[in-house]
Structures are given as C-alpha cells and as structure tokens.
Amino acid sequence: MSDNKKYEFMDTEYPPGKLLVCPQCREYISYIDIETFPNCPFCNFHLARDPELEDFILQPLVIRWIRQFGNHGF
Ligand SMILES: [Zn+2]
C-alpha cells in the first residue's frame, strides 16, 4: 500500500489499545468518543467513515470478545 494514510493512530498502554490522532487539532481521541458520533470532541472535525476508522472503533470490542470467550474455553 502506501504511507499516505488518512488517519494516524497512537498505541497506548493504559488502557491498552489505540488512540486516533485528530487530523485537524492533533488531539488524541478515544474510540469511545467517536463510537456514537464521528466527530472530534475537541475541534468538532468531522471524521469521515473509513475502513481504518471502523477497525479502530471495533477493535476494543473484538479484544473483549476474545478475552471473554477465551476464558470460557472457546
Ligand atoms: Zn480535533
């Protein structure tokens, strides 16, 4: 692919996961902030729907499912 990515992400340890870097104001946005409405909570920049953004929003859910079902021997 290319390094011309639409969105920038930053890995975090607490909580483990990723934060989205707002393309406009450079603030770090949690997936919780954009789960319900796809705007930057700091500058109100509209975050266009994008496969990368979808993955970002869904990733914590996927991790939680893996943990839950993993513990039950799935
Ligand atoms: Zn912003």
PDB file of the backbone (N, CA, C, O) and the ligand in Angstrom, with CONECT records:
HET     ZN  A 101       1
ATOM      1  N   MET A   1       0.846  -1.192   0.000  1.00  0.00           N
ATOM      2  CA  MET A   1       0.000   0.000   0.000  1.00  0.00           C
ATOM      3  C   MET A   1       0.889   1.253   0.000  1.00  0.00           C
ATOM      4  O   MET A   1       1.937   1.275  -0.645  1.00  0.00           O
ATOM      5  N   SER A   2       0.468   2.279   0.718  1.00  0.00           N
ATOM      6  CA  SER A   2       1.263   3.497   0.748  1.00  0.00           C
ATOM      7  C   SER A   2       1.314   4.046   2.168  1.00  0.00           C
ATOM      8  O   SER A   2       0.592   3.582   3.050  1.00  0.00           O
ATOM      9  N   ASP A   3       2.173   5.037   2.379  1.00  0.00           N
ATOM     10  CA  ASP A   3       2.194   5.653   3.708  1.00  0.00           C
ATOM     11  C   ASP A   3       1.331   6.915   3.728  1.00  0.00           C
ATOM     12  O   ASP A   3       1.398   7.721   4.655  1.00  0.00           O
ATOM     13  N   ASN A   4       0.531   7.060   2.692  1.00  0.00           N
ATOM     14  CA  ASN A   4      -0.389   8.191   2.622  1.00  0.00           C
ATOM     15  C   ASN A   4      -1.689   7.826   3.326  1.00  0.00           C
ATOM     16  O   ASN A   4      -2.741   7.710   2.698  1.00  0.00           O
ATOM     17  N   LYS A   5      -1.599   7.649   4.635  1.00  0.00           N
ATOM     18  CA  LYS A   5      -2.755   7.200   5.395  1.00  0.00           C
ATOM     19  C   LYS A   5      -3.674   8.358   5.722  1.00  0.00           C
ATOM     20  O   LYS A   5      -3.257   9.499   5.922  1.00  0.00           O
ATOM     21  N   LYS A   6      -4.949   8.003   5.765  1.00  0.00           N
ATOM     22  CA  LYS A   6      -5.956   9.015   6.053  1.00  0.00           C
ATOM     23  C   LYS A   6      -5.929   9.398   7.531  1.00  0.00           C
ATOM     24  O   LYS A   6      -6.049  10.569   7.892  1.00  0.00           O
ATOM     25  N   TYR A   7      -5.771   8.383   8.371  1.00  0.00           N
ATOM     26  CA  TYR A   7      -5.783   8.642   9.804  1.00  0.00           C
ATOM     27  C   TYR A   7      -4.498   8.151  10.441  1.00  0.00           C
ATOM     28  O   TYR A   7      -3.839   7.230   9.958  1.00  0.00           O
ATOM     29  N   GLU A   8      -4.174   8.798  11.539  1.00  0.00           N
ATOM     30  CA  GLU A   8      -2.985   8.464  12.300  1.00  0.00           C
ATOM     31  C   GLU A   8      -3.439   7.894  13.636  1.00  0.00           C
ATOM     32  O   GLU A   8      -4.388   8.397  14.238  1.00  0.00           O
ATOM     33  N   PHE A   9      -2.766   6.846  14.102  1.00  0.00           N
ATOM     34  CA  PHE A   9      -3.141   6.247  15.377  1.00  0.00           C
ATOM     35  C   PHE A   9      -1.941   6.179  16.294  1.00  0.00           C
ATOM     36  O   PHE A   9      -0.796   6.131  15.845  1.00  0.00           O
ATOM     37  N   MET A  10      -2.223   6.177  17.597  1.00  0.00           N
ATOM     38  CA  MET A  10      -1.156   6.072  18.572  1.00  0.00           C
ATOM     39  C   MET A  10      -1.456   4.930  19.522  1.00  0.00           C
ATOM     40  O   MET A  10      -2.564   4.830  20.051  1.00  0.00           O
ATOM     41  N   ASP A  11      -0.473   4.068  19.742  1.00  0.00           N
ATOM     42  CA  ASP A  11      -0.665   2.949  20.668  1.00  0.00           C
ATOM     43  C   ASP A  11      -0.587   3.443  22.107  1.00  0.00           C
ATOM     44  O   ASP A  11       0.243   4.286  22.445  1.00  0.00           O
ATOM     45  N   THR A  12      -1.468   2.901  22.949  1.00  0.00           N
ATOM     46  CA  THR A  12      -1.459   3.273  24.355  1.00  0.00           C
ATOM     47  C   THR A  12      -1.360   2.022  25.212  1.00  0.00           C
ATOM     48  O   THR A  12      -1.722   0.927  24.782  1.00  0.00           O
ATOM     49  N   GLU A  13      -0.866   2.201  26.427  1.00  0.00           N
ATOM     50  CA  GLU A  13      -0.780   1.084  27.365  1.00  0.00           C
ATOM     51  C   GLU A  13      -1.946   1.102  28.339  1.00  0.00           C
ATOM     52  O   GLU A  13      -2.456   0.047  28.716  1.00  0.00           O
ATOM     53  N   TYR A  14      -2.376   2.300  28.753  1.00  0.00           N
ATOM     54  CA  TYR A  14      -3.478   2.428  29.699  1.00  0.00           C
ATOM     55  C   TYR A  14      -4.543   3.356  29.151  1.00  0.00           C
ATOM     56  O   TYR A  14      -4.342   4.569  29.102  1.00  0.00           O
ATOM     57  N   PRO A  15      -5.655   2.813  28.745  1.00  0.00           N
ATOM     58  CA  PRO A  15      -5.935   1.389  28.581  1.00  0.00           C
ATOM     59  C   PRO A  15      -5.222   0.865  27.342  1.00  0.00           C
ATOM     60  O   PRO A  15      -4.919   1.638  26.434  1.00  0.00           O
ATOM     61  N   PRO A  16      -4.952  -0.427  27.290  1.00  0.00           N
ATOM     62  CA  PRO A  16      -4.263  -0.971  26.124  1.00  0.00           C
ATOM     63  C   PRO A  16      -5.125  -0.811  24.884  1.00  0.00           C
ATOM     64  O   PRO A  16      -6.308  -1.152  24.892  1.00  0.00           O
ATOM     65  N   GLY A  17      -4.549  -0.309  23.856  1.00  0.00           N
ATOM     66  CA  GLY A  17      -5.311  -0.098  22.641  1.00  0.00           C
ATOM     67  C   GLY A  17      -4.697   1.013  21.815  1.00  0.00           C
ATOM     68  O   GLY A  17      -3.483   1.218  21.804  1.00  0.00           O
ATOM     69  N   LYS A  18      -5.556   1.707  21.140  1.00  0.00           N
ATOM     70  CA  LYS A  18      -5.097   2.763  20.252  1.00  0.00           C
ATOM     71  C   LYS A  18      -5.916   4.015  20.447  1.00  0.00           C
ATOM     72  O   LYS A  18      -7.083   3.975  20.835  1.00  0.00           O
ATOM     73  N   LEU A  19      -5.266   5.132  20.164  1.00  0.00           N
ATOM     74  CA  LEU A  19      -5.976   6.401  20.114  1.00  0.00           C
ATOM     75  C   LEU A  19      -5.846   6.945  18.709  1.00  0.00           C
ATOM     76  O   LEU A  19      -4.830   6.762  18.039  1.00  0.00           O
ATOM     77  N   LEU A  20      -6.887   7.611  18.284  1.00  0.00           N
ATOM     78  CA  LEU A  20      -6.864   8.263  16.985  1.00  0.00           C
ATOM     79  C   LEU A  20      -6.326   9.679  17.149  1.00  0.00           C
ATOM     80  O   LEU A  20      -6.732  10.402  18.059  1.00  0.00           O
ATOM     81  N   VAL A  21      -5.428  10.064  16.282  1.00  0.00           N
ATOM     82  CA  VAL A  21      -4.918  11.431  16.311  1.00  0.00           C
ATOM     83  C   VAL A  21      -5.774  12.257  15.365  1.00  0.00           C
ATOM     84  O   VAL A  21      -5.870  11.960  14.175  1.00  0.00           O
ATOM     85  N   CYS A  22      -6.388  13.288  15.902  1.00  0.00           N
ATOM     86  CA  CYS A  22      -7.254  14.125  15.074  1.00  0.00           C
ATOM     87  C   CYS A  22      -6.422  14.781  13.972  1.00  0.00           C
ATOM     88  O   CYS A  22      -5.393  15.397  14.252  1.00  0.00           O
ATOM     89  N   PRO A  23      -6.865  14.649  12.721  1.00  0.00           N
ATOM     90  CA  PRO A  23      -6.103  15.223  11.600  1.00  0.00           C
ATOM     91  C   PRO A  23      -6.052  16.750  11.663  1.00  0.00           C
ATOM     92  O   PRO A  23      -5.178  17.369  11.056  1.00  0.00           O
ATOM     93  N   GLN A  24      -6.963  17.340  12.378  1.00  0.00           N
ATOM     94  CA  GLN A  24      -7.027  18.791  12.404  1.00  0.00           C
ATOM     95  C   GLN A  24      -6.336  19.401  13.623  1.00  0.00           C
ATOM     96  O   GLN A  24      -5.445  20.237  13.476  1.00  0.00           O
ATOM     97  N   CYS A  25      -6.747  18.983  14.835  1.00  0.00           N
ATOM     98  CA  CYS A  25      -6.212  19.635  16.042  1.00  0.00           C
ATOM     99  C   CYS A  25      -5.133  18.798  16.724  1.00  0.00           C
ATOM    100  O   CYS A  25      -4.507  19.263  17.677  1.00  0.00           O
ATOM    101  N   ARG A  26      -4.901  17.559  16.247  1.00  0.00           N
ATOM    102  CA  ARG A  26      -3.843  16.686  16.758  1.00  0.00           C
ATOM    103  C   ARG A  26      -4.096  16.195  18.174  1.00  0.00           C
ATOM    104  O   ARG A  26      -3.180  15.692  18.824  1.00  0.00           O
ATOM    105  N   GLU A  27      -5.310  16.331  18.657  1.00  0.00           N
ATOM    106  CA  GLU A  27      -5.645  15.769  19.959  1.00  0.00           C
ATOM    107  C   GLU A  27      -5.845  14.264  19.801  1.00  0.00           C
ATOM    108  O   GLU A  27      -6.131  13.773  18.710  1.00  0.00           O
ATOM    109  N   TYR A  28      -5.687  13.541  20.915  1.00  0.00           N
ATOM    110  CA  TYR A  28      -5.900  12.097  20.888  1.00  0.00           C
ATOM    111  C   TYR A  28      -7.349  11.794  21.217  1.00  0.00           C
ATOM    112  O   TYR A  28      -7.881  12.256  22.226  1.00  0.00           O
ATOM    113  N   ILE A  29      -7.973  11.020  20.363  1.00  0.00           N
ATOM    114  CA  ILE A  29      -9.385  10.710  20.507  1.00  0.00           C
ATOM    115  C   ILE A  29      -9.548   9.237  20.814  1.00  0.00           C
ATOM    116  O   ILE A  29      -8.993   8.385  20.119  1.00  0.00           O
ATOM    117  N   SER A  30     -10.311   8.933  21.859  1.00  0.00           N
ATOM    118  CA  SER A  30     -10.605   7.560  22.207  1.00  0.00           C
ATOM    119  C   SER A  30     -11.722   7.035  21.315  1.00  0.00           C
ATOM    120  O   SER A  30     -12.546   7.800  20.816  1.00  0.00           O
ATOM    121  N   TYR A  31     -11.738   5.728  21.123  1.00  0.00           N
ATOM    122  CA  TYR A  31     -12.812   5.152  20.302  1.00  0.00           C
ATOM    123  C   TYR A  31     -14.173   5.426  20.929  1.00  0.00           C
ATOM    124  O   TYR A  31     -15.182   5.507  20.229  1.00  0.00           O
ATOM    125  N   ILE A  32     -14.196   5.569  22.267  1.00  0.00           N
ATOM    126  CA  ILE A  32     -15.457   5.846  22.951  1.00  0.00           C
ATOM    127  C   ILE A  32     -16.034   7.186  22.481  1.00  0.00           C
ATOM    128  O   ILE A  32     -17.247   7.353  22.362  1.00  0.00           O
ATOM    129  N   ASP A  33     -15.136   8.126  22.222  1.00  0.00           N
ATOM    130  CA  ASP A  33     -15.576   9.466  21.821  1.00  0.00           C
ATOM    131  C   ASP A  33     -16.235   9.477  20.447  1.00  0.00           C
ATOM    132  O   ASP A  33     -17.086  10.323  20.171  1.00  0.00           O
ATOM    133  N   ILE A  34     -15.847   8.549  19.595  1.00  0.00           N
ATOM    134  CA  ILE A  34     -16.383   8.594  18.240  1.00  0.00           C
ATOM    135  C   ILE A  34     -17.301   7.417  17.941  1.00  0.00           C
ATOM    136  O   ILE A  34     -17.745   7.223  16.810  1.00  0.00           O
ATOM    137  N   GLU A  35     -17.576   6.630  18.991  1.00  0.00           N
ATOM    138  CA  GLU A  35     -18.454   5.480  18.815  1.00  0.00           C
ATOM    139  C   GLU A  35     -19.855   5.951  18.415  1.00  0.00           C
ATOM    140  O   GLU A  35     -20.494   5.371  17.536  1.00  0.00           O
ATOM    141  N   THR A  36     -20.309   6.994  19.068  1.00  0.00           N
ATOM    142  CA  THR A  36     -21.686   7.436  18.864  1.00  0.00           C
ATOM    143  C   THR A  36     -21.812   8.511  17.787  1.00  0.00           C
ATOM    144  O   THR A  36     -22.793   8.541  17.044  1.00  0.00           O
ATOM    145  N   PHE A  37     -20.834   9.375  17.708  1.00  0.00           N
ATOM    146  CA  PHE A  37     -20.885  10.380  16.648  1.00  0.00           C
ATOM    147  C   PHE A  37     -19.485  10.605  16.098  1.00  0.00           C
ATOM    148  O   PHE A  37     -18.550  10.846  16.862  1.00  0.00           O
ATOM    149  N   PRO A  38     -19.333  10.530  14.799  1.00  0.00           N
ATOM    150  CA  PRO A  38     -17.980  10.570  14.221  1.00  0.00           C
ATOM    151  C   PRO A  38     -17.431  11.990  14.065  1.00  0.00           C
ATOM    152  O   PRO A  38     -17.129  12.436  12.958  1.00  0.00           O
ATOM    153  N   ASN A  39     -17.310  12.686  15.195  1.00  0.00           N
ATOM    154  CA  ASN A  39     -16.686  13.999  15.173  1.00  0.00           C
ATOM    155  C   ASN A  39     -15.618  14.078  16.257  1.00  0.00           C
ATOM    156  O   ASN A  39     -15.714  13.410  17.286  1.00  0.00           O
ATOM    157  N   CYS A  40     -14.615  14.890  16.020  1.00  0.00           N
ATOM    158  CA  CYS A  40     -13.617  15.131  17.054  1.00  0.00           C
ATOM    159  C   CYS A  40     -14.278  15.902  18.190  1.00  0.00           C
ATOM    160  O   CYS A  40     -14.885  16.946  17.952  1.00  0.00           O
ATOM    161  N   PRO A  41     -14.167  15.392  19.453  1.00  0.00           N
ATOM    162  CA  PRO A  41     -14.798  16.091  20.575  1.00  0.00           C
ATOM    163  C   PRO A  41     -14.091  17.404  20.932  1.00  0.00           C
ATOM    164  O   PRO A  41     -14.618  18.211  21.697  1.00  0.00           O
ATOM    165  N   PHE A  42     -12.910  17.608  20.378  1.00  0.00           N
ATOM    166  CA  PHE A  42     -12.145  18.815  20.720  1.00  0.00           C
ATOM    167  C   PHE A  42     -12.391  19.955  19.736  1.00  0.00           C
ATOM    168  O   PHE A  42     -12.611  21.098  20.136  1.00  0.00           O
ATOM    169  N   CYS A  43     -12.352  19.632  18.450  1.00  0.00           N
ATOM    170  CA  CYS A  43     -12.492  20.704  17.462  1.00  0.00           C
ATOM    171  C   CYS A  43     -13.701  20.494  16.556  1.00  0.00           C
ATOM    172  O   CYS A  43     -13.971  21.292  15.658  1.00  0.00           O
ATOM    173  N   ASN A  44     -14.433  19.388  16.815  1.00  0.00           N
ATOM    174  CA  ASN A  44     -15.632  19.093  16.046  1.00  0.00           C
ATOM    175  C   ASN A  44     -15.346  18.757  14.581  1.00  0.00           C
ATOM    176  O   ASN A  44     -16.233  18.833  13.730  1.00  0.00           O
ATOM    177  N   PHE A  45     -14.108  18.388  14.306  1.00  0.00           N
ATOM    178  CA  PHE A  45     -13.751  17.960  12.955  1.00  0.00           C
ATOM    179  C   PHE A  45     -14.532  16.708  12.595  1.00  0.00           C
ATOM    180  O   PHE A  45     -14.577  15.754  13.373  1.00  0.00           O
ATOM    181  N   HIS A  46     -15.140  16.707  11.433  1.00  0.00           N
ATOM    182  CA  HIS A  46     -15.926  15.542  11.025  1.00  0.00           C
ATOM    183  C   HIS A  46     -15.002  14.429  10.527  1.00  0.00           C
ATOM    184  O   HIS A  46     -14.223  14.615   9.592  1.00  0.00           O
ATOM    185  N   LEU A  47     -15.109  13.279  11.171  1.00  0.00           N
ATOM    186  CA  LEU A  47     -14.293  12.123  10.799  1.00  0.00           C
ATOM    187  C   LEU A  47     -15.075  11.279   9.806  1.00  0.00           C
ATOM    188  O   LEU A  47     -16.056  10.624  10.160  1.00  0.00           O
ATOM    189  N   ALA A  48     -14.634  11.305   8.582  1.00  0.00           N
ATOM    190  CA  ALA A  48     -15.326  10.565   7.536  1.00  0.00           C
ATOM    191  C   ALA A  48     -15.190   9.072   7.776  1.00  0.00           C
ATOM    192  O   ALA A  48     -14.138   8.584   8.188  1.00  0.00           O
ATOM    193  N   ARG A  49     -16.258   8.368   7.514  1.00  0.00           N
ATOM    194  CA  ARG A  49     -16.247   6.913   7.633  1.00  0.00           C
ATOM    195  C   ARG A  49     -15.196   6.327   6.707  1.00  0.00           C
ATOM    196  O   ARG A  49     -15.059   6.719   5.548  1.00  0.00           O
ATOM    197  N   ASP A  50     -14.460   5.373   7.261  1.00  0.00           N
ATOM    198  CA  ASP A  50     -13.308   4.841   6.565  1.00  0.00           C
ATOM    199  C   ASP A  50     -13.028   3.469   7.166  1.00  0.00           C
ATOM    200  O   ASP A  50     -13.206   3.285   8.370  1.00  0.00           O
ATOM    201  N   PRO A  51     -12.592   2.492   6.355  1.00  0.00           N
ATOM    202  CA  PRO A  51     -12.332   1.160   6.903  1.00  0.00           C
ATOM    203  C   PRO A  51     -11.386   1.180   8.102  1.00  0.00           C
ATOM    204  O   PRO A  51     -11.569   0.426   9.058  1.00  0.00           O
ATOM    205  N   GLU A  52     -10.383   2.039   8.044  1.00  0.00           N
ATOM    206  CA  GLU A  52      -9.433   2.157   9.153  1.00  0.00           C
ATOM    207  C   GLU A  52     -10.125   2.637  10.419  1.00  0.00           C
ATOM    208  O   GLU A  52      -9.849   2.165  11.522  1.00  0.00           O
ATOM    209  N   LEU A  53     -11.027   3.583  10.231  1.00  0.00           N
ATOM    210  CA  LEU A  53     -11.764   4.140  11.364  1.00  0.00           C
ATOM    211  C   LEU A  53     -12.719   3.088  11.935  1.00  0.00           C
ATOM    212  O   LEU A  53     -12.877   2.984  13.152  1.00  0.00           O
ATOM    213  N   GLU A  54     -13.344   2.320  11.064  1.00  0.00           N
ATOM    214  CA  GLU A  54     -14.235   1.251  11.508  1.00  0.00           C
ATOM    215  C   GLU A  54     -13.457   0.244  12.351  1.00  0.00           C
ATOM    216  O   GLU A  54     -13.919  -0.168  13.415  1.00  0.00           O
ATOM    217  N   ASP A  55     -12.291  -0.148  11.881  1.00  0.00           N
ATOM    218  CA  ASP A  55     -11.455  -1.087  12.624  1.00  0.00           C
ATOM    219  C   ASP A  55     -11.111  -0.521  13.991  1.00  0.00           C
ATOM    220  O   ASP A  55     -11.148  -1.220  15.003  1.00  0.00           O
ATOM    221  N   PHE A  56     -10.777   0.755  13.995  1.00  0.00           N
ATOM    222  CA  PHE A  56     -10.399   1.428  15.232  1.00  0.00           C
ATOM    223  C   PHE A  56     -11.540   1.389  16.243  1.00  0.00           C
ATOM    224  O   PHE A  56     -11.321   1.141  17.429  1.00  0.00           O
ATOM    225  N   ILE A  57     -12.745   1.632  15.771  1.00  0.00           N
ATOM    226  CA  ILE A  57     -13.904   1.647  16.658  1.00  0.00           C
ATOM    227  C   ILE A  57     -14.226   0.242  17.153  1.00  0.00           C
ATOM    228  O   ILE A  57     -14.603   0.052  18.309  1.00  0.00           O
ATOM    229  N   LEU A  58     -14.075  -0.730  16.276  1.00  0.00           N
ATOM    230  CA  LEU A  58     -14.470  -2.093  16.622  1.00  0.00           C
ATOM    231  C   LEU A  58     -13.398  -2.855  17.390  1.00  0.00           C
ATOM    232  O   LEU A  58     -13.705  -3.834  18.069  1.00  0.00           O
ATOM    233  N   GLN A  59     -12.159  -2.423  17.292  1.00  0.00           N
ATOM    234  CA  GLN A  59     -11.063  -3.191  17.868  1.00  0.00           C
ATOM    235  C   GLN A  59     -11.244  -3.540  19.350  1.00  0.00           C
ATOM    236  O   GLN A  59     -11.039  -4.693  19.729  1.00  0.00           O
ATOM    237  N   PRO A  60     -11.625  -2.572  20.199  1.00  0.00           N
ATOM    238  CA  PRO A  60     -11.784  -2.913  21.622  1.00  0.00           C
ATOM    239  C   PRO A  60     -12.859  -3.966  21.844  1.00  0.00           C
ATOM    240  O   PRO A  60     -12.718  -4.808  22.730  1.00  0.00           O
ATOM    241  N   LEU A  61     -13.921  -3.935  21.062  1.00  0.00           N
ATOM    242  CA  LEU A  61     -14.973  -4.949  21.173  1.00  0.00           C
ATOM    243  C   LEU A  61     -14.413  -6.318  20.847  1.00  0.00           C
ATOM    244  O   LEU A  61     -14.670  -7.300  21.545  1.00  0.00           O
ATOM    245  N   VAL A  62     -13.651  -6.363  19.784  1.00  0.00           N
ATOM    246  CA  VAL A  62     -13.068  -7.635  19.352  1.00  0.00           C
ATOM    247  C   VAL A  62     -12.155  -8.180  20.440  1.00  0.00           C
ATOM    248  O   VAL A  62     -12.183  -9.373  20.744  1.00  0.00           O
ATOM    249  N   ILE A  63     -11.350  -7.305  21.024  1.00  0.00           N
ATOM    250  CA  ILE A  63     -10.439  -7.729  22.089  1.00  0.00           C
ATOM    251  C   ILE A  63     -11.238  -8.266  23.273  1.00  0.00           C
ATOM    252  O   ILE A  63     -10.875  -9.280  23.869  1.00  0.00           O
ATOM    253  N   ARG A  64     -12.335  -7.574  23.609  1.00  0.00           N
ATOM    254  CA  ARG A  64     -13.157  -8.006  24.737  1.00  0.00           C
ATOM    255  C   ARG A  64     -13.778  -9.367  24.465  1.00  0.00           C
ATOM    256  O   ARG A  64     -13.819 -10.226  25.345  1.00  0.00           O
ATOM    257  N   TRP A  65     -14.255  -9.557  23.256  1.00  0.00           N
ATOM    258  CA  TRP A  65     -14.861 -10.851  22.910  1.00  0.00           C
ATOM    259  C   TRP A  65     -13.835 -11.961  23.030  1.00  0.00           C
ATOM    260  O   TRP A  65     -14.105 -13.024  23.589  1.00  0.00           O
ATOM    261  N   ILE A  66     -12.663 -11.697  22.499  1.00  0.00           N
ATOM    262  CA  ILE A  66     -11.616 -12.722  22.532  1.00  0.00           C
ATOM    263  C   ILE A  66     -11.305 -13.093  23.980  1.00  0.00           C
ATOM    264  O   ILE A  66     -11.154 -14.272  24.302  1.00  0.00           O
ATOM    265  N   ARG A  67     -11.211 -12.087  24.853  1.00  0.00           N
ATOM    266  CA  ARG A  67     -10.925 -12.329  26.268  1.00  0.00           C
ATOM    267  C   ARG A  67     -12.037 -13.156  26.898  1.00  0.00           C
ATOM    268  O   ARG A  67     -11.776 -14.166  27.551  1.00  0.00           O
ATOM    269  N   GLN A  68     -13.290 -12.719  26.699  1.00  0.00           N
ATOM    270  CA  GLN A  68     -14.428 -13.406  27.307  1.00  0.00           C
ATOM    271  C   GLN A  68     -14.498 -14.858  26.872  1.00  0.00           C
ATOM    272  O   GLN A  68     -14.533 -15.775  27.692  1.00  0.00           O
ATOM    273  N   PHE A  69     -14.518 -15.039  25.565  1.00  0.00           N
ATOM    274  CA  PHE A  69     -14.705 -16.388  25.067  1.00  0.00           C
ATOM    275  C   PHE A  69     -13.459 -17.235  25.284  1.00  0.00           C
ATOM    276  O   PHE A  69     -13.534 -18.454  25.439  1.00  0.00           O
ATOM    277  N   GLY A  70     -12.316 -16.565  25.293  1.00  0.00           N
ATOM    278  CA  GLY A  70     -11.075 -17.286  25.579  1.00  0.00           C
ATOM    279  C   GLY A  70     -11.111 -17.904  26.966  1.00  0.00           C
ATOM    280  O   GLY A  70     -10.681 -19.042  27.156  1.00  0.00           O
ATOM    281  N   ASN A  71     -11.628 -17.146  27.946  1.00  0.00           N
ATOM    282  CA  ASN A  71     -11.685 -17.627  29.320  1.00  0.00           C
ATOM    283  C   ASN A  71     -12.678 -18.777  29.486  1.00  0.00           C
ATOM    284  O   ASN A  71     -12.567 -19.568  30.423  1.00  0.00           O
ATOM    285  N   HIS A  72     -13.629 -18.865  28.592  1.00  0.00           N
ATOM    286  CA  HIS A  72     -14.612 -19.932  28.700  1.00  0.00           C
ATOM    287  C   HIS A  72     -14.250 -21.117  27.812  1.00  0.00           C
ATOM    288  O   HIS A  72     -15.078 -21.995  27.569  1.00  0.00           O
ATOM    289  N   GLY A  73     -13.052 -21.136  27.346  1.00  0.00           N
ATOM    290  CA  GLY A  73     -12.554 -22.281  26.596  1.00  0.00           C
ATOM    291  C   GLY A  73     -13.137 -22.404  25.197  1.00  0.00           C
ATOM    292  O   GLY A  73     -13.325 -23.515  24.701  1.00  0.00           O
ATOM    293  N   PHE A  74     -13.414 -21.317  24.580  1.00  0.00           N
ATOM    294  CA  PHE A  74     -13.953 -21.384  23.219  1.00  0.00           C
ATOM    295  C   PHE A  74     -12.902 -21.824  22.231  1.00  0.00           C
ATOM    296  O   PHE A  74     -13.183 -21.935  21.038  1.00  0.00           O
TER     297      PHE A  74
HETATM  298 ZN    ZN A 101      -9.848  17.704  16.513  1.00  0.00          ZN2+
END
